[in-house]
Amino acid sequence: MEGDTTPIEYLDKTITFFRENYHKDPQPALLWNLIALRDELVRLKETYKTIREIEGGE
């Protein structure tokens, strides 16, 4: 990963790349797996944030 790019930002860039460069096959399995992984990371990040708020952290 480059510089301060988060895993979610990196996945967003990768997903964008696939969407722009593989338009002949708009639903490749790899693209859908990347999207699912990104969405799961977002959910985990939100859950972690909620837990921290409940525990009185950040």
N, C-alpha and C positions, 0 to 999 in steps of 0.2 A: 504494500500500500504506500501511497505517496504522502509525505508530510503528515498533516494533521487530519487526514481523511478518516472518518469513522467507518466501521464495517457497513453500516446502513447506507452511508453516502457512497461507498465503494460499490455496493450492490446496486444502488440506483443508477450509477454510471454504467455498470455492466449491463443492466437491463435495457437502458437507453441504447447502448451500442448494439445489442442484439435486435432490438426493435427496428433500428435504422438500417442495419446491414443484412438482415435476414427476412426481408419483407415478402419473399416468394413463398416462404413457409411460416405464416404468422403465428403458429402455435407449436413451436418445437418443444419437446419435453424439457430440455435444459432451461429454456426461458421460463416455463411454468414453475420449475423447481427453484430457480433463482427468485422468482416473485414470492413463492411460498416461504422460502428461507428469509427473505427480507421482511415479509409481513410478520413472521414468527419473532424475529429479532425486535421489531417494533413493539409487539405485544409484551415480550419479556422486559424490554426497557420500561414500558409503562407500568408493568406490574412491580418492578423493582422500585420505581419512583413512588408508587402508591405505598408500598411496604415501608419505605424510608420515611414517608410523611406520617404514617400511622405510628411508627416507632419514635417519632419526634426528631428525626434526623433532618438533613438538608431541606 
